[in-house]
Amino acid sequence: MEKVSLSFDLYGKSYKLETGELAKQATGAVLVTQGETTCLITAVVSNQQKDYDFFPLTVDFIEKMYAVGRIPGGYLKRESKPSDKGTLTARMIDRPIRPGFADGFKQEVHIVATTFACDGQNPPDCICVGGASAALLVGGTPFDGPAACVRIARNVETGEFIVNPTYAEQELSDLELTIAGTRDYISMVEAGANEVTEEDMLAAMEFGQEAIAAFCEKQAEFLAMVGPEPKEYPVHEADPCIAQRVDAHFDEMSAALHDADKASRIAKVEALKAAIKEQDFSEEERAAWSSDIAAACKALEKHAMRQMVIATGERADGRSATEIRPLHIVPGYLPRVHGSGLFQRGQTQAMSVCTLGLLNEAQRLDTIDPQERRRYMHQYNFPPYCTGEVGRMGAPKRREIGHGALAERAILPVLPSEDEFPYAIRVVSEILESNGSSSMASTCGSTLALMDAGVPIKAPVSGIAMGLIKEGDDVVILSDIQGLEDFLGDMDFKVTGTAKGITALQMDNKAKGLSTEILGRALQQAKEGRAHILEAMLAEISEPRPELRDTAPRIETIKIPVDKIREVIGKGGETIRGIQDSTGASIEIQEDGTVHVAAVDQEAGKAAKAAILAIVKEPEVGEVYEGPVVGIQSFGAFIKITPSKDGLLHISRMANGRVGQVEDVLNMGDMVKVQVIEIDPKSGKISLDRLEKPDAPESSEPERPERADRTDRRPGRGNREGRPSGDGRTPRRRHTN
């Protein structure tokens, strides 16, 4: 294939699609560019079918540090495991691409997005979704595209929507909406917002759908230039008799699904599936059709659950479409920790724990993004026991990273600024039970933990997961979905926000034909559900605690002159380490002279603060100090009045009476109470006077020479006895006129 390139402008930004020159052994490869941010997207389809009951799609997003002109940190100096942002970007590519393949397509597909260059202005994530779609279609795969992804921002001053904003444009926005899909339907939504109303969010979605269509048109134009030849890929079709035999057990499956208890329901459903396999299929058929029988049983379960909702309006646990599961809310559940909250909704239970620390404990980020640190960290853990299973504990998986990021994004808009609350904040949500909506339980639990810790959040945040059952023209929107409705339904739509508006969204859609009208209805229904949950939360804790826990560090902030920072730190950090060691406080100094002093013991914090202020203090005339003698000269003693300032106590001001030698009155290390009497405006030298002067000892009188020895030693002068001067010369006569 010869190189094909298409450059175009859309919504004020420049883009380029290229193929035919790089990675030509891949099934499809496209180089996609926005501004100077350039990524290579490759797609490879395996030659063999896999006997899976799911579509084996793998997506990797590779952040290359050379793309931003940096050498990776760490000992190895090479890229290793993906960052959280890299993992989230891989998920962002996967979610809109996955629904575009046919159900029976079972060949492995691997998409790799590699960052070649990043200009520091244009993020690479959105263009990688369009690049993945183009790479699949260039390779002739059976993908229902084109698909595209855009990010929508809104200028806070003008209210204008911006498509694929630069990092600078995003800073001036109160909305970050990432939306993906095709010309006809939306497949994925993610958003962070500063309490945006449902109406404004829907308007942004509608605008985003128009932008997606425009990018899909350009992708189609590019594909027309390439002219890819569609390849023949087998799509597995099960023997029709399998579904006929399995579907005969519809009534039994409906009965098994009518159970509010997750474990009991799963046991009944699995027992029925096992019976179907055993009674309706021979041993040879089970061996030959193993995955097809499993898929047919899953399809029966899905159909029975959906028909139950559509036909009767009743869900598996007996709730109506808008009903929220029972709530159990306990703020301050744990002792000793800085803040905690237990949030339970039905059979989903999250324990969130808040920890406060100095700002220098914020997470440092080594990624291709301009963001270098993260002050608020939310981490989500999903251990096997929360679903009653046996499994291995290890590094967080992609799902855990994604759920943690969603709960973090939900809380960020309501956090106090660093000036208002100079703490690094970490919240960990431990999922103790799970039956759907665990990320939303984490959001609610995080709000409880933050309020219990005394973090002055601007408003409490609650969250809810919405579902959708769509059969033809019949549509039912479900509030507070459980796991069954997530797995077998058409939509998982998570919404978080305050009483004022939305702070975060995340949606995955499996139903083609999902319109913005349906999304609008879901947003309004979610608003009612969020309000119900928030009311229950506020009944247990109505506002943040007025004081931090006794176990939490108290941070005091002071400002020192920038030119004094070096004095506070000291040579090799000796001074600041000495203050920390002697007081037990932790000290952080920023480049602008802001100093944060943290200590659990308030007295320790006060002592550290006093020590710092003493270092930077500029003495003034009339002030009284008490300090040690640090130097002795014949003319006086030097007294340390602040950790960085010495003053001179002249010998004449050391005692009442005449002092012959300084050592007769003062020695090194003696503590002396003095008063500043003069400061030289040019040199800054400080003169001191001793308070509470002692009488000078008699032995301190200076020795005086005897009169007989009082010889005039000046040149040309004789002594008083008329003898010539010591050099033997005769004095000159003084002539007078």
N, C-alpha and C positions, 0 to 999 in steps of 0.2 A: 504494500500500500504506500502510495506517495503521501508526503506530508500535506495535511489539510488544516487550514487555520481560519478562524472566524473571529474578528474583533468587532465589538459593539459597545454602545453606551446605553445604559438604562438608569433612569432616576438619578442622573448626575454623576454616575460612577462608570469607570471604564473596565471592560472585561475581555477575556480572550479564551477561546477553546482551541486546542490543537491536538492532532493525533497523527500517527503514521511515522514518527521519527524515533520515539523513545519506547522502551519495553515492548518490543514487537512480538515477543514470544508469549506474552500474556494474551488471554482471550480478548481482552479489550483494554486500552490504555488511553487516558486523556490527560493532557496538561492543561490545568485551568488557572486563570490569573485574574485577580482583582487589584487594580493599581499595580504595585510591584510584588504583591504577595502571590507566590506561585506554588502550586501543589501538583504532584503527580498522583493520579488515581488509577489503580490497576484493578482489573477484575479477572479472576480465573475460575473456570468451571471444570470440575473433575470429569474424568471420562467414565467413571463408574457410578452406578446408582447405589445408594445406601438403603438398607432395610430399616429405616427409622420411621417413627410415627410423628416426626416433626421435620421442618425444613432446615437442613444443615447449613445455615449462613453464618459466616464469621467475618467480622469487620475489625480492622486494626487501624488506628490513627498513630502515626509515628512522628513524634516531635524531634526534629533535628536541630541541635543548638547552633550548628553552623548557619542555619537559616536567619538567625538574628546576630551573627558575628560573635558568638560566645563559645567558650570551651566549657564543657560540662563540669560541674563541681564533683567532689568526691575523689576517692583514691584512683579509680580506674580511668577517669577522664574520658568516658564514653557513655552514650545513652544506655540506660538499663531499663527497668520497668517503667511503664507509662506513668506520668503524673496523674493526679485526680482529674485535671482538666483534659488531659489526653484521653482518659477513660470515658469521660462524659461526652467528648466529641465523637468517639467511636460509637457510643450508644446513640448519639444524635443522628449519625449516618444510618445505623442499622434500622432504627424504628420506622422511618418512612419508606425504606427500600423493601423491607421484609414483606409487607402486604402486596407487593407488586408481582409476586410469583404465584403460579398456580398451586393449588393444594397438593396435587399429585407429583410435583417436581421434587425429586429426591436426590439429585446430584449436588455434591458439596460445592458451595460458592464461597470464594474468599476475596474480599475487597480490602485493599491496602491503600491508605492515603498517606503520602509522605510529603512533609513540608520541605520544599527546596529553598524558598526565600520568603521572609516575612519583613514587610517594610515598616512595621511598628505603627501603622495607621489602620490597616485593613485586616480584620480577623480572618483566619483561614477556614473556620468551621463550616459556615453556610455554603461556600462555594464547593466544598468537598462533597456535599450531598448531590448537587447538580452534576459534579464531575463523576460521581459513582454511577448515577443514572446514565450519563452519556457513555461511560466506559462499558456498561452492560449492553447498551443498545448498539454501540460500535462493534461489540463482539458478537452480535446476532443472538443474544440470549433471549429466552421467553419471558422478558420483563415487561410489565404493563406500564410503560413510561411514555413520554418523558416525565420525570419528577424533578422538583426543585425545592429549595429552601431559602427563605429570606428572613432577615432580622428587621424588625420595625421598631424605631425609636420615635419619641415625640418631643419636639423642642418645647421646653417649659415656658418660654417667653412668647413664642408665636403660635403654639398649638399645632404646628405643622408636622405631619408624619414624614419620617426619613427612612428610606430603604437601604439596608446594609450600611448602617452608619459607621464612621471611623470611630476609633477609641475616643477621640476628642469630642465628637458629636454625641457619643453615648453619655459622656460626663454631664452634658447639658440636658439630659432627658429624664423624665419621670417614669419611663416605660422601657422595658426591653422584652419584646415579644419575638420569639423564634417560631416560625410556622412553616410547615412543609406539606407537600401534597402534589397533586397533578392539576391539570386545568379544571377538572370536574369535582374533586373532593379534597378535603383536608385529612391528612393521616397523622400528623403530629403537631402538638403545640407545647411550647414551654415559655414561661414568662416570669419576669420579676417586675414589680411595680411599686410605686410609692403611694399606696392606698388609692388606686385608680378605681373609678366606678365601673359597674358591670356594663353600662351603656358605652362608656369610652373604650373598654376592652373589646367589646363586640365590634365597635367601629374600626378598631385597629385590626381585628381579625379579617373583617371584610376587605379592608384595604390590602392586607397581606395576601389574601386569596387572589386579588387582581394582579398583584406583583408576581406571584407564583406563575400565573397564566402567561405573563409577559416573558418570564425567563424560560418557560416551557416552549414558547413559540421560537425563541432564539435557538434553543437546543434542537428543535425540530429542523430549523433552517440549517444548522450545522450538520445534522445527520443526513439531510438531503444532499449536502455537498460530499459527504463521505460515501453515501450509497452502500451501507453494509448489507451483506447477504445474510438473511436469516438462516440459522443452522437448525438442523433437526435434532431436537432433544426429546427423549422419551418422557412422557408424563404417565406415571403409573396409574392404572385404573384397576380397582379391586373387582373381583368376581361379584356380579350383582346378587348372587344368592347369599352372600355373606350378610349384606345389609338386610335382606328379606328375613333371614332367620333371626338376626339380632333385634330388628324393629318389632318383631312379634311380642317382645317383652316390654312394650312401652308402658303399659299400666303398672307393671311391677316396678319399673324404674321410677315412675312418678310417685309411687307409694314410698319407695326407699328414700327419695329426696325430701320428703316431708318430715324433716327432723331438724330442730333448732340447734342441737348439739353437733358440733363439727365432727368430733371423733366417732360418735355413734352413727352419724349419717355416712361418713366415709366407709365405716365398717360394713354398713348395709349395702352400699353401692358396690364395694369391692366384692362382697360375698355374691351379689347378683351377677356381676361380670364373670366371676369364677364359675358360677353355676352354668351360665350361658355357654362358656367355652367347653365345659366338661360335658354338658348334656346335648348341645346342639351341633357339636363338631366332633368328628372322629380324631383319633390320635394322628393319623396321616394328615388330615386337614389342618389340625392345630400346628403341626410342624411346617406345613407349606404356607399357611396363611397367617402366621403368628402376628405380624405387625398389622395386617389388614383387619384381623378380628379385634385387636386392641383398638384400632382407629374407629371401627364400627361401633364398639361399645362406648367409646368416648363420644361419638356423634350421637348415639342414642341418649346418653346422659345430657348432652347439650340441648338436644331437641326437646326432651321432656321438661327440662328446667325452663326453657324459653316459652314453651306452650303453656306451662303453668302460669307464668307471669302475664302473657298476652291474653289468655282465655279467661283467667279467674282474677287477675290483678293481685294474686297472693304469691308471696315469695316462699322459698324453702323453709325459712324460719317463722313463717306466719305473719310477717310484717306487710304493711301496705307499701306502695312505691315510695312514699315520702317519709316513712317512719324511721326514726333514728334508734339504734340499739340502746339498751340501758347503759347509763354512765356511772362510773365510780371514780371519784376525783379526790386525791389526797395531796395537798401541797405540804412541803416540809416532812416528807415521809422518813428520811434518813437522819440520824444524828451525825454530828461532827462535820459533815461535808458543808460546803459554802451555800448550797441551795439544792433542793430536790423536789421532784413532783411525780406522783404516780397517776397515770391517766389510763383508764380502761373503758373501752367501748365494746360491749358484747364480749366476745372471746378474743379480743385484741387488747394486749396490755403492754404499756411502755413505761419504763422507769427512766426518767431523765435526771441527770446530775450536772450541776453547774459548778465550775471551778474558776476562781478569779486569780489573776496574776499580773505582774508588771508588763508594760507594753513591750519590753525586750523579750518577752516570752511568746510574742506573736509568731505565727508560722512563717518562716522564710520560704519563698517560692522560687524554684529554679526551673522556669518554663520559658516558652517562647513568647508568652504574653507580657505586656508592660508591667502588670501588677507584680510587685516584689514581695509583698507580705500580706498576711491575712490575720486581722486582729480578732475576728469572731470565727470560731471553729465549731462546727457541729459534726459529730461523728455518730454513725448509726451502726449498731451491731445486731446481727440476726443469727443467733446460735441455733444449732439443730434442735435443741430441746424445746424451743418455742413452738414447734409444730409436732412435738412428740416423737421426733425421729432421732436416730443415731447417725452421727456424722463427725467429720474432722473439723477441728477449729484451726483457723489459720489466718492468712492475710485477708482483708476485706475483698469481697467479690465485686463485680461491676454493679450488680443490683444494689449492694450496700452503699457503695460510693454514690450512686445516683440518688438513692433515697435520702442519704445524709445531705447531699447538696441541695435537694429540694427543700428540706426543712430549714437549712441554713439560709437559703434565699428568702424563705417566708418571713424570717425574723429580722433580717438585716435592715429593712426600712424603719423599724421602730426602735432600734438601738440608740442610746445616747452617743453623742460625739465623744472623741477622745478628750476634748477640753472639758466636757461635762462630767465624764466618767473615765479617768485615765487608767483603764484596766484592759488587759488581754482577757478574753472570755472564751472558755471552752465548755461546751455542753455535749455530753455523751448520752445517747438514748439506747438503752438496753431493751430489746424486744423480748419480753418474758413469755408472752403468748401471742399467737398470730392466727387471725382468721379474716384477713383483708384490712386494708386501710392503715397498715402499720406506720407508713410514713406520715400520715395525718395525725396519728396518735403521738408520734414523735414531735410534731409541731406543737400540739397542745401541751404535751409534757414539758417541752422546752420553755414554753411561756410560763408554766407553773414554776419550774426550777429557777428561771431568771427572776421572777417576782419574789420567790421565797428567799433568793440570795440578796435581795435589796437592790437589784439593778434597776435604775429608773427608766424603764422602757416607756416609750411615748404612748403606747396603747397595747392591750393584750391581743394576741393573734390566735385564732382557731382555724381548723382545717377540716375538710370533708372530702371523701372520694365519691364521685358520681359514676353511675353505670348507665348502659343503654341496651335495650333489647329492640331490635328492628327486624321485623318480618314483613317484607313488602311495604305497604303503606302504614302498617301498624307500628307505632313507636311508643315505648314506655321508658321514661327516664327514672332511674333508681337512685335514691339517696342512701349514702352510707353503705356502699356495697361490701359484701363479705367475699371471701376468697373464691367461692363457687361462682359468684356472679361476675367476678373479674376474669376468671379463666374461660368461662363459657359465654360471656356477654360480648358485646360489640365495642365497648368503649370503657376506658379507665380514665376518668377526668377528675383530677385532683385540684381543689381550689382552696387557697388559704387567704386570710385577710382579717382586718379589724372591723369594727362596727362602721367605719367610714368607707372602707374600700378594699380592693384586692391587693395582696402583696406578692403572690406567686401562683402560677398555674403549671400544670403538666397534663398532657393528654396524649394517649395512644388510641388510635382508632382502627378497628378491623372491618368496619362496615363502609363499603363504598356508597357514596351518595349522601354522606353526612354533610348537611348544609349548615350555614351560619345561623339559620332560623332555629334549628335544633340546638345548636350550641348556645344561642341566646336563652332558650328555655332552660337549658341545663344550668346556666349561670344564675338565673333567677331562683331556681329551686335550690341551688347550692347556697345562695345567700340566706335563704330561710333556714337551712340546716345549720350553717355556721352560726347564725344568731342563737339558735337553740342551744348549741354546744357551748358557746361563749357565755351565755347566761348561767349555765350550770357551773362553769369554771369560776365565774365572778362570785357566785354564791359561796364558794369555799375560800377564795382569796380575792378581795376586791381591788387591790392595788399593791404595788411593790412594798415590801417591808421598809419601814422608815430607817432602819439601821442594818448594817451588815452583821453577819453572824460573828460571834466571838472568835471563831476559828479562821475567819477570812482576814487577809491583810488589809490594813488601813493605808491608803495611799494619800500622801500630802504632796501638793505640787508647789514648788517655789521657782522663781525666776532669778537667774544670776547673770551678770554681764558675760558676754561671749569671751572676752579676754581673760576671764577668771576661771574658765573651764579647766585649763591646764593646771592651775594651782589646786583646784579641788581634786583632780585626778592624781596629781603628783607624779614624781619620776617613776616610770614603769608601773603606774597604778598604785604606788605605795600608800598614798594618802587616803584614797577612797577605800582601798582594802582595809586599811587600819580603822576607818570609821565603821565599816560594816562588821569587822571582827569584834570591835569593842562594844558595839551597840546591839548587834544581831539583826539590824535592819538591812533591807536590800535597796540599792540606789541605782537609778538609771538616769543618765545625763544625755540630753539630745543636743544636736548641733546648734540650735537656736538659744541655748542656755536654759531650757526648761528642765527642771530636775524633779523626778518622781521618787519619793521616799516611801517605801512600803515596809510595814512591820505588823505582825499580829499583836504584839505588845505595844500599846500606845505610848508608853514611856520610852521604849526603845526608839520609836519613830521620832518622838520629840527630841531625844538626845542626838540622833543623827542629823535632824534638821538644824538643831542649834550648832552642831559642829560645822556644818556646811556654811551656815550664815556667818559664823565666826571667821571662816577662811576668807570669805569675799567681803567682809565688813571693812569699810574705809574709816579709820579713826577720825574723830573730830575733836577740836580744842575743847577742853573742859571735861571730856569723858574720863572715867576712872576705870582702871584695869588692874588685875593682879596676875603677875606672870613670873616665870623663872628668869634668873640671870643666865644668859647664854653666851656672853662674851665680856671680857675685862680688858681694858686698856688703862694706860697711866692717867688719862684724863676723865675716865668714867666707866660705866658698865652698860651693856646692852641688855634690855629687858624684852622678852617676847610677850607682846600684848595681844596678838592674834596668831593663829597658826602660820600666817604668812607675813606678819609685820613685826619688826623690832623697833624699839625706840631707845634713844640715848638718855641715860640718867647721868648728868655731869657730876663729877666728884664734889662740886661745891653744893650740890643739892641732896647729898646722901644722908647727912646728919646735921644736928645742931652743933656748930663749932667747926673748927678747922680740921680737915681730914688730910693726912699726909699721903696715905696709900689706900687705894680702893679696897685691898684685901683686909684692911683693918676694920672695915664695916660690912663688906659683902664678899661672898664667895660664889663660885659657879654652882648653879642649881638652886640658890636661895630664892624663895618666893617673896616678891616685893609688890606692895600696893602703890600704884603710881597714878598720876594725872597728866593728861596731855596738855602742855602749855603752849606749844608752838609747832606748826607744820610748815616747812619751807615750801612755798608754792612751786618752785622750779624743780628742786631735787626730790621733794616728797619726804625729806628727812624729818623725823619726829623727835621733838625734845620733850623730856619728861621731868616731872617733879615728884619727889617721894613724899607720900603721905605718912603721917605718924612717924616722923623722923626720930631716931634715937639720938642721945647725946654722943658726940665724938669721944672716944677714949683718950685719956691724957697721953698715953704712949704714942698716939697718932700724930702729935705735934711734929712738924718737920724740923730737922737739925739745922742750927744756924752756925756758921764758921766763927772762930774767935777773932777779936778785933785785930790782934797782932798779925793774923794771917790775911787780913783784908787788904790784899795787894791789888792795885789797879793793873789788870792784865791787858788793858787795851794797848795796841801798838803805839809806840812813841811816848808812853807814859812811864814815869818812874814810880817807885814806891814811896810811901809816906816818909821813910827815913832819908830820902834824897839819893838813894842808890840808883844807879842806872837801871833801865828796864831790862828785862830778862834777855833781850837779844844783844845787849852790849852796845847798842847804838846811842849816840848823843842826840838828844832831842833838838829839833830845829827851833831857832828863836822865832818868835812871832814879831814881825816888824809892824810898827804902827807909824803912821804919818803924823 
